[in-house]
C-alpha cells in the first residue's frame, strides 16, 4: 500500500495539517461518506484538497455527495408535490362549496321575502294559495302546512309564519320606522320585544286579501299583540292560528251585513290594513284597530277559551269587571264622556276601547277614571310608557 501525502481536514474554510500517518483509501472514503451525510459542501472541499489520492476515490466521493444532494432534492420535491396536490384538493372543495352556497342563497332568497332594496313598504315574495282548512279538528294545535297551490289564481294568499326568516336587525328596522311603542323602549326591552315577536310570527298563518303583500303586514300586526301582552307571561294566543289582513274595510254578513275595520271570530283575527296603519300613524288619538282587535283576542283566550291562560290577566280582569262596569255606567249616563258610542254597546267593546285609551291617551283615562286606570295596569301588568313609576 503506497504512502499517503499529508491529510488535510477542513474546519469551515481553514485547512490544517492533521497527521503524517498512512491512511488507506477506504478510511478516506469513510470520512467522505460521513461528511456527505452531514455536510456535502465540506465533503467536496475535502476531496479536492486531498488530490494525491487515486482519482477513483475522488470520483466515488463526489458521487456520494451527488447522491446525497439528489436524495435531498427528491425529498423536497415530494414535499412540495404533496402541497400542490393538497392545494388542488382544497381549491376543488372550495369551488364545490361556493356552488352549493350559491344555490342555497338562491333558494333562501326565494323563501325569504325580505327585500332590502325597497325604500318604503317591502313586498312579500313567496306565497301559497288559499286552499286550506281554517276549521281543523284540533282548534289549538293547528300547524299543518297548506297543500300545493291549484292552477287557478287564489282569491287571497297564505303565508306560514314558520317560513319567515326575519333577523333581529330586519325586525328592528321595521319597528323603529313604523312602531311608536317600540321606539320608546330601552335596549333590553327592545331585545325582549323582538324575541317575543319572532316566536309569535312563527306561531301564525297570515292571510293577505290583496294582490300585493308587504313584510310589514305580519310584522306590525304581530307587534300589536306583543305590545298589549308585553307584561304577560303567556302571550302567543294559541287559540288564534290565523291573522287575516284586508286592504281596507271588509264585508261581514253574519249576524247581519256590515263593513268592519276589524273583527275576531273563530280562530282568526281580521284587520283592515288601511285602518291599522292609521292607528299607528296617529298614536295619541285613542283609536287603534290593531290594539282593539288584539284586546278582544286576549280576552277570549284567557276568559272565554280558558286555555293557556295568563294568571295575572285572569286575576286582574275580575277587578276590571267591577271598575269597568262603574265607568261604563257613568259613560252611559253622560256623567263623563271619554269613550265613543261604539264602546257603550257592551262591556266587551268597552274593554277593547279601554285598551286603546290605556296606550294612546293614558293621562285622560287616569284623570277621568283613576281606579279603572289602576285596574288596567293590573290586568296588563304594565304601565303606559309615559307613566312609568319612578
Buried (B, 14 or more C-beta within 10 A) or exposed (E): EEEBEEBBBBEEEEEEEEEEEEBEBEEBBEBBBEBBEEBBEBBBBBBEBBEEBEEEBBEBBBEBBEEBBEEEEEEEEEEEEEEEEEEEEEEEEEEEEEEEEEEEEEEEEEEBBBEEEEEEBBBBBEBBBBEBEBEBEEBEEBBEEBEEBEEEEEEBBBBBBEBBEBEEEBBBEBBEEBBBBBEEBEEEEBEEBBEBBBBBBBBBBBBBBBEEBBBBBBBBBBBBBBBBBBBBEBBBBBBBBBBBBBEEBBEBEEEEEEEBBBBBEEBBBBBBBBBBBBBBEEBEEBBBBBBBBBBBBBBBBBBEBEEBBBEBBEEBBEBBEEBBEEBBEBBEEEEEEBBBEEBBEEBBBBBBBBBBBBBBBBEBBBEBBEBBBEBBBBBBBBBBBEEEEE
